[in-house]
Amino acid sequence: MPGVKTILFVFLFFPGILRAGPSDPLGPHFALIPAPQRIEAISGPGLLYSQLLTVEVENTDQIRLLSDYPASLPVHISKRQQDAPGMLSLQIDTTLDLPSPEGYVLRVANKRVDIRAKGRAGLFYALQTLNQLLEDARDQDITIPACLITDYPSIAVRAVHLDLKHHLDAGFYYYHIIDVLASIKVNTVFFEFEDKLRYRKAPAVAAPQAISIEEFAALSKYAHDRYIEINPLVQGLGHASFILKHEQYKELRDDPASDWAFDPMNPKTYALQFALYEDAIAATPYGKYLHIGGDEVGTLGRSAQTKNSGRSAIELQMYWLKKVTDFAQTHHRTPIFWDDMVFKLSGLYKTTYDTTMNKDTVVALWKKNSPKLDANSSLFPANCIYMRWNYESPNALGDQLAIDWYKAHHLDVMPATSAQQSYAVLQRNHSNFPYIRDFCLIAKAKQLDKILCTVWDDSSPHFETVWRGLYDFAWFSWNAADTSEQNVHAAFRHRFFAPALAAQEYECRDLLESAITFWETAFLEEGDRESYYPSYKLMELPTTGDKGKWSRRYQQKLHDAAASMDIYRLIKDRIQRCMTLSRRNRYALEILDQINELQGYSANLLLLIKKYDESNTAEALIQIREWVNGFTAMRTKLEQVFGRTRMMGNPDGYIRDTNLHLHLANGTNNTDWMYYYELPMNRKIGEWLRSR
């Protein structure tokens, strides 16, 4: 029989296990995200939610830490002169033997809580842990067991990337995002501004709805007070369409016919980029970094000046990188650079992501082509961070070798994983769980001190759909120990919604992911929904006199549509039960419910057409017409729910770029891009119905 200490460890780390054993003496479980490094059971009474009566701090500076504390308690300033029940005591102890300045020790015993930390950030993170314990105690009316939590992060810089490329959220929602990220111990955020910052020094770049520098600076102060540093990401060299689409900047293009990339040999390039950087730095006054982009510049060297320079593509890339690195240094920022071009131009990039390549092939390619890297190593600025991004195959051998190459050349490398890539409406791969986990484990194993989790806006899913992936990232970047998806996602449901939803029977997201996979191409014979493809082929519709022929032609698609409708009904039921039991974040469930309605629309329409094809009845045609006519109401409801926190569509006069990467969200200024195949299919059906 396990001892008390073992039971408590299982109780806190593996809630699904204890939920299966209701007779366990500890009763309902707790779920902490991220999981602490160590939890020990100690003797003595624990603590009820209602038993904290007052707070003891060492000085008035520590009082601000309590601003987000869930209970309003009297504050007593002393140097640990009391040891009474009902007290929450906060103490800075620089002698604590912990490997991080963000570390802390939290002790619950004798109806009181004592927190010691190496610094103020540690006190703040200890309070986030305590908040979760108290939330569970309140939600379930249970006692927090007497315990000692020793905690610190596995990775020092735990960063999240927020992409403003194709949409903005309401101002209050960014403050909400900061609050949630702080509660799960994320300490760095990169805002990819593109044209959504109201630049002063290059006002033509700013979109009509752009946020002012002052507003972003205020958000940065709010985040700083919660131990999050906001940093800017301003794309440069490539991904420059938001700048080079404007007539007045066309002379700065590397390719006169494309708004994608800057001419690195044109001095005016740097005058403009540096002006944008200066405004972005002003908007993020507490940041340490300046992310300068630099990726996916595959056509570099087309301008007259680059051709006349005689420089190779990698020399042009590094010439630009040196210029912007020097700028960042003079402005007391460390530059960060997406590193894909380094390996593309050295013939090694495929090895960094293609897991189908066998080990011998990868090793041979590195033996053959790594001398190209070595020969150009002097071009790599030493005072730059090289961001090794890999969103689906961090365990690829070439990815590991790339990290090792940086370390061998004493260059700072930062991995980047992703909670959202280019997926429409909803993420896949169980919120990218395996890839987030694996890259965090790699970062720890290779003793890397920084990691980023990207949230790309290419197809602009609602931010409420991203939280699970970000919670996964927060878990593994803080505590990089291998843990199963089942346990982490049970803890997420518990923490994000309510303890009652921890059980697998309340999992909605994974079911919806499977249905969305069919929805993406439900109406298509050719094409997909990853990008805004200008050409695609819709499926045909039944013809008169060929009863059943259409259904036979699309037998597999109709089989999948029926399966999706089964999933639709199951998800609908689960979401309703979750809404009844949830204690918080019901809005996220409403978003999932609307996504389910969208995918269900397509699946059910196909089944209604099948019904007509097999019966040729007027009643079946009426049902199809009524269903298609109901699309507008469904769309309106979806956009009303989405629009509570986000700005839907671009304002009049917004200039879209040439969409080189065919991003869905850059397809139209209104929200039609969200229904890229539903709208033409509805038009096609309308014409078909008129001919019946």
N, C-alpha and C positions, 0 to 999 in steps of 0.2 A: 504494500500500500504506500503511495507516495507521501512524502512529508508535506507539511504546510507550505514550505518555501516552494517546492515543486508545483503544488497545486496553484499557488498564486501566479507563478510564471506562466503556466498553461492558461490560467484564467484570463490574464491580461493580453497574452500574445495570440492565443488561438481560440477566439470566442466561439467559433462553430463547434469546437470539440465539447466545450462545457455546455453549450446549448442542448446538446444531445443527452446530457445527463442532468435532468432537473433535480435530482436528489442530492447533488453536490452541496456540501455544507456552506459554501460561499454564496450560493444563490445566483441571481442574475449577474451577468458579466459586465465588465468594462471593456472599452475598446479605445485605445489611445493611438492617435495618428499625428505625427509618426511614432512608431513604437520606440520607447526608451531603450537605451543600451542595456540597462540592467535594472531588475526589480527584485527586491528581497522582502520576504515576510518578516515582520518583527513582532514581538509580544506586546500585549496591551490593547486597550480599546481603540477602535478606529474613529471615524468621524461621520456624522450625519450632515447633510447639506445645511440644515438650520443651526448647526452648532457653532459656526464661526461667528464671533460677536465683535471682534475688533482687530485692527491691524497694527503691528509694531514695525516701524521702519527706523533706519539709523539716522536719516537726515531728510530734510524737506525735498531734496532732489529726487528721492525715490518715490515720492507721492504720485508723480506723474505716471509712473508705471501702473498705477491702479486705475487709470482713467477708463480702461476697457474691462475692468473687473466686473463680473456680473452682479455683485452684491454691493450695496452702499453701506460701508462699515465705518465706524469711528476710527480715526488714525491716531496712534500713540507713538511719539518719537522718543526713542531711548536706545541705549546700547545693550540690548538684551538683558534688561534688569528683571524681566518678568518671565515666569514659566507657567502661566495659568492656562487652564482649559479655555477653549473658545478663541484662542489667539492665532493669527497668521503673522509669522515673523519673517522679515526679509533682511538678509545680511550679506554684505560683500566680504568674501574671504579669498584673498589673492593667493593664499597658501594651499588651496585645494589641489590635490594631486589629480588633475584632469588634463587631457591632451588638447583642450580647446578653450579659448577665452569665452566661448558661448556655453560652456558646461555649467552644470548645476547639480546640487543634491537636494532632493525634496523628501522630507520625512513627515509622514502622517502617523501620529500616535497620541494616545491620551487626550483625544478630542481636540487636538490642535495641529497646526501645520507649521513646520520650520523649513525655510528655504535658505540655502547658502549657495552663492554663485561666485565665479571668478570675476565677473564684471556685470555691468547693467544689462547687457544683452542676455546673459545667463538668467538673471532675475526675471526678465521679460518672458523668456521661453519657459521657465519654470511655472510662471503664472498661466501660460497657455495650457500646460499639462494639467495644472490644478483646475483650470476652468473646465476641462473635459471631464475630469474626475467628478467635479461637483455637478456638472450637467447630467452625467449618468446617475449620480446619487439622487438628484432631484427627479429626473424622469421616471426612475423606477422605485423611488422611496426606499432606498437601501443605504447601508453603511459603507463608506469607503474603508476597506480593511487597513489595519495598521501595516505600513510598508515603508521601505526606503528605496527611492528611485535615484539612481546615479545615471546621468545622461549628458551627452555631448554629441556633436555631429561627426559623421564619418568624413564628410567633405565640407570644406570651409565655405566656399562660395556656391550657393544653391540658387541658381538663377532661372527665371521664367521670362520668355520672350512673348510680347504682345504686339501683334501686327495690326496696324491701323490702315493698311494699304487700301482696302475697298469699303470700309464702313467705320462709323463712329458709334459708340454707345453714349447714352445720356451721361452727363457729368457725374451724377451721384453714383452711378454704377461703377465707375473707376475707383471711387473711394471704397465701395463695397468689395471690389476685387482685392484691393490692398488689405482690407481687414481680414478677409478669408486667408489670403496668402500668409499674412503674419501669424495667423492662428495655427498654421501648419508648418511654421518655422522656415519658410522661404525667406531669404535675406537680400535678394537682388532681383531687379526687374529691368528688362530692356524694352523700351518702347520703340518700335520701328515706325518712325513718324511718316515717312514718305511726304505726301503733300498735306497731311492733316495737322501740321504745326503752322501757325500764322507767322511765317518768317518775316522779320523786319528788314533784313538786308537784301532779300530777294523776294519781294512780296508777290511777284507773278507766279511763283512756285506754289503758294498756298492755295488750297481749295477754298471755295466760298464758305464752307462750314468748318474750316480749320479752327483748332483750339488755340487760344492765345498763349504766348510765352509765360505770361503772369499766371494764367490758370494752371499750366503744367508745373510751374515753380511751386504753387501752393500745394498741388498734389504731391510733389516731391518732398515738401516739408512734412506733410501728413505721413507719408511713407517713412521718412527718416525717423520720425518720432516713434515708429513701430518697428524700427531696426531693419527697414528695407531701403536699399539704395536704388533709386531709379536712374538709369543710364540711357542715353540715346543711341539709336541705330539709324544712321542716315546712309542709305545706299550710295555707293560711289563706284566709279569705273563702269561696272555693268549695272543692270537693273535700274537704269537712270531715266526711264521713260517718263516718270512723273515730273522730271525737269526738262528733258530734251524734247518733249512734245510741244513745248512752247516755241513760237516762231522766233523770239528774240535770242534763243539759245541754240538754234540749229547749227550755228557755226562751230559749236563745241563737239559735234558728233564725230565719232571715229569713222562711222559709215554714214555719209550724207543721206542715204535712203532709209536709215533706221534710227529710231529714237532710243535704242537700247543702251549704247555704251558711249562714254566720253573718249575724246582724243587725249591720251595721256601726255602727248608732246606739245599740246597747246597750253601756254601759260595761263590763258583765261579760264581754263578748266579749274585750276587750283584757286584762282580768285573767287570763283563762284562756290566751289565746294567748301572752301574755308569759311566763307560767309555763312553758309548753311550750318556748318559745324558750330560756329560761334553762337548762333541763335539756339541751336539744340543744346549746347552746354549751358547757356543762360536759363533754359527751361528745366534743366536737371542739375541744380546747383550743388547737390550733395553726392553726385556720382563720382566714381573713380575711373570709369571706362568710357571709351568712345568706340562704338562698333562702326566700322567703316565699310562693311560689306566686302566687295571685291570678287564675288563669285560669278561663275557661269558667263565668262566673257570669251566665248568661243570664236569670235570673228575679229579679234584685236589685230590692228595693223593695216587698216584699209585707207586711212586718211593720207593725204600727201605728206604731212609732217612725220607721221610714224614710218612711212615708207622711206623717206629721206634720212631718217635717223639711223638706218642700218641695224636697228636693234631687233633681236628675235622676240617672239611673243612673250616668253618668260621674262626677258629683260625689260620689256615694256611694262609687264605686270608688276615687276619688282621696282622699277623706276617710280611708278605711281605709288606703290606701297611705302617706299622710303620717304617720299614727299609728305604723304598724309601722316605717317608715323612721326616724323619730325614735328609736324604741326601739333599733333596730339600731345607730344611730350612738352612742348613749350606752353601748352595750356593745362598742364598737370593732369592729363588723362593718359591711361594706358590704352593703346589701340587694340582692337580685336578684328581679325581678318578671317572670313570664310576661306578654307584652304583647298577647295576642290581643284582649282586651276593648277596648283603646284603639282598635283599628281597627274592631271590630264596632260599637261605639257611635258611630263616625264614618262608617259606611257605606262603608268601604274594605276590609274584611277579604277579600272575595272576590278582589280584585285581587292580594292577597299570595300566593295559592296557585293560582288558576285560570289555567293556561297556555293554555286555549282562548280566553280573551278577547283580542281583537286590541289592538294598541298604541293605536289611536285611542280605543277604548272606555275603556281603562285611563287614558289621559291625561285624557280628558273627566271621568271619575269623580273623579280627583284634583283637577282644577281646580274641580269642583263642591263636593267634600266636604272637601278639606284645610283650608279656612277653619274648619271645626268643630274640627279639631285645633289650629289656630293660636289660636283663641279660648279654648281650654282649656289652652294650653301653660303658663300660670302655675300650674296645678294639679299639674304633673309635678314631683315632688321632684328637685332637681338632684343630690342625693347618693345616687342609686339607679341600678342597672344594669338596663336594659330588655332582656329576653331575647327576641330576634326569632326565634321557633322556626318552622321550616319543614322538614318531613321528606321531602318528595317533589318540591318544585318551587322550589328556592332561586333559580333563574334567572327566576322569574316577575317581570315588570316591577314590579308593585306591591310585591313584597318588596324590590327594589332601592330603590324610592322611599321605602319605610318607613325603611330604614337611612339614606338620605340625609336624611330629615326629622329624625331624631334628631340626626344630626351637625350639621345646620344650626341646631338649637336647643341645641347644646352639651350634649347628653345622652349618657351612656355607653350604648352598645348592644353586646350580645353575641349572636352567632348561636348557634343550637342546631340541630344535625342529629341523626340517630338511627341506631343500629345495630340497634335492635329497636323496632318500633312495637306493633301489636296482633296480629301474626301468630301463629297457633297452631303450636306445636312447632318451627318453623324460620322464619328470616327469608326474605324474598323479595328480588327485584331484585339478585341476586348479592351478598347481605349489604348491600344498600342502597349499593353502591359508588358509582354515579354521583352520588348526592345528597350523600354524604359528601365526595367529591372536590370537587364543584362549590361547596359552601358554604365549604370551606376556601380554595379559590382566590378566591372572592368576598371573604372576610375579609381575605386578604392584599392584594388589589387595592384594597380600600377602607381599608386601613391600620388594621384593627381589631386590637386586641391580645389578644382573648379569644375562645374558642369552646368550646362544649360538645357532647358526643355522648351522647345519652340511650339508656338501656336500660330500656324499660318492661316492667312485670310484668303487664300486663293479661291475657295468656294464658300467662304464666309459663313460657316455654321454658327448658330447661336452660342454664346459663350457658356451658357448653362449646360451645354452638352460636353464641355471640355473638363469640367471639374474632376470627374473620376480619374482621368489621366493625370491631372495635376496633383491630385492626392497621392496617386501611385508614385509620382516623381518625388513629392515631398517625403514620402515614406522611405524610399530607397536612397535618396541623397542624404538624408539625415542618418539613417541606420542601414548601411549597405550590407545587409546579411540576407542570404537567400531565403525567401518566404514564398509560400504558394499563393497563386492568384486567388484561390478560393478564400483563403483566410484574409488577405488584404482587402478584397472586395466585399467580404462580409463586414469587415471593420468599417469600410467606407459607408455602406448602407446604414450601419448602426450610427456612425458619427454624423453623417450628412443629413439623414432623415429622422431616424429614431431607433432605439434599441430593438423595438419590435420588428423592424424590417431587416435585421441581420440575416435571417434565414434565407436559404437559396430560393425558396418559393416566391420571394419578393423581387428576384432579379428580373428587371425589365430590359435593361440596356442590351444585353447579349442577344436576347430574342429579337429586339428591334434591329440590331446590326444584321442579323441573318435575313430579315425581311427586306431591309434596305438594299441589300446586295441584288435581289431580284428587281426591285423598283428602279434601280439605276438604268436598266435597259429593257424595262417591261414592254415598251412600245416599239422597240427597235429591231430591225434586221441587221443593220450595220451601224457602228458607232458605240460610244460609251458616254458617261456623264462626268468623266474626270476633268474635261476641259470644254471650252465653248467652241466646239468644232463647227466650222462653217458648212460642212457637208455631213449628212447622215441619211439613213434610209429607214423611214417608218414602215412598220409591218402593213401588209395589205388588209383589206376588209372583205367580208363575204360577198359573193356575187349571187344574184337571183338564179334559182334553178339548180344550184350545186349544193344541196342540203348536206351538211356535214363535212364537205371538202375542206373548208377553212379550218375547222376544228382538227381534222386529221393533219393538215399541214403544220399547225402550230401546237401539236399535241404536247410536246415537252414544256413549252411556255405556259400552256394552260394548266398543266399539272403543277408547275411552280406557282402559278397565280393562286390556285386552290390552296396550296400549302401556305402561301403568304397570307391568305385570308384567315386560315386557321390560326396563324401566329397573330394576326391583327386582333382577333377576338380574345385570344389569351392575354395579349399585352393590354388590351382595353380593360379587361377584368382586373389584371394585376395592378395597373395604374390606379384604378378606382379604389382598390383595397389599400394601396400604399397611401393614397391621399387621406383615407379615413384614419390610418394609423400614424401618419407622419407628424412630427412635432415641429419641423422646420423645413425650409427649402421646398415648399410645395410648388413654387414657381418652376423649378427644374422638372418636376413631374408634369406640369401643364405643357411645357415645351415638348417633352417626349410624347405626350398625348397628341399634340398637333402634328408632329412628325409621323406618328402612327396613322393619323387620318390621311396624310398625304400619300403614304405608300399604299394604304388600303384603297384609296381612290383608284389608283392604276390597276391593282389586282382585281378589284370587283368589276371595273369596266370591262376587262377582258372576259370575265366570266359571264357578264351580261351579253356580250357579243356572241359568245359561245352558245348561250341559250337561244339566241335568235337563229344562229347558223343551223342549229339542230332542230328548230321548230318552224322557222319562217312565219311566225305569228305576229300580228299587229300589236298584241300585248307586250311582246318582247321588245319591239321597236319603241314603244312608249316608255318602257323601263330604261332603255338606253338613253332616250332623249331627256327624261327626268334626271337621270344620274349626271349627264353632262351639264345640264342646266344648273345643277347644284354645285358645280365646281366653283363658281364665283363666291358663293357663300362660304364654302370651305376655305378658299384662299383668304377671304376677308377675315375669318376667325383666326387663321394661322398668323396673319400679319398683325392683328390686334394683340395677340398674345406675345409674339416676338417683339412688337413695338413698345412694350412697356419699358424696356431698358435700352433698346437700340433705335438708331435713326434708320428708317427704311428707305433705301434709294438715295440717289444723289440729287442735289438741288438743280434747278434750271440753270443752264449755262455751264455745267461741269464738263470739262474736256477730258474724255477718256484717252488713254494712250493707245498705241497700235496693238497692244495685247499680244506681244510676241509669244508668250507662254500660254495664250488662250485661256486665261483664268475665267472660270465661270462667272465670278462676281464682277468681272470687268466687261461682261457681255452687253449689258444695257444700263442706262441711268436709272430706270425704274426697277421694279422688282421682278420683271418678266423672266430674268435669267434663272430665278429660283424654280421655274416651271418650264424649263427649256424644251422638254419633249411633250409635256401635258398640253401646252397651248396649241402647238401645231397638230397634235393628234385630235384634240377637240375640234379644231377647224376642219380637219379631214372628215371626221365623223359627221359634223354638221352638213357638209356637202353630200356625204353618202346618204344621210337621212332624207335630205331633200329630194334625192333621186329614187327613194323607195316608193 
